[in-house]
Amino acid sequence: MEFCIKAIGVIHTPLTDKKSVPIQSSRSDIIGKVEVYPQYLEGLEGIEAFSHIYLLYGFHQSDQEISLKVKPFLDDQDHGVFATRYPNRPNPIGFSVVQLVARQANLLEFKGADMLDGTPLLDIKPYIPDFDVFSVDKIGWYQHRKKL
């Protein structure tokens, strides 16, 4: 089955080289801006009342070769791609939880950029701790990873 997704905006960051991108938004203090296309402006109503948001986006510069076994950035062992956050995936979709700093019309300033400049924005969702925070008892390979 084909599933078509279109960008609703573009993410602007100072990051232009894949090697300079932080591995997760929680490890980044980099400021970025989300430019939501004008036809979606009404959908931003109320977003500024949230301190954090999810940004869902396309890995527009991920390598085209997809492997179902990958070596994640924080380990030296291969794992199934779906047990990692590796960018080369069958559907190259990324997500980041970022701190919303300000909104001006269709522009959202955020802290925690971990995506390249020009990244296509697919969706925005509010971060709600009652729904999004879990106490976990297993974290897979990450718990026993070899420290690099």
Summary of the structure (lengths in Angstrom):
residues: 148
radius of gyration: 16.1
end to end distance: 39.5
largest distance: 47.0
contacts: 377
relative contact order: 0.31
helix: 19%
strand: 31%
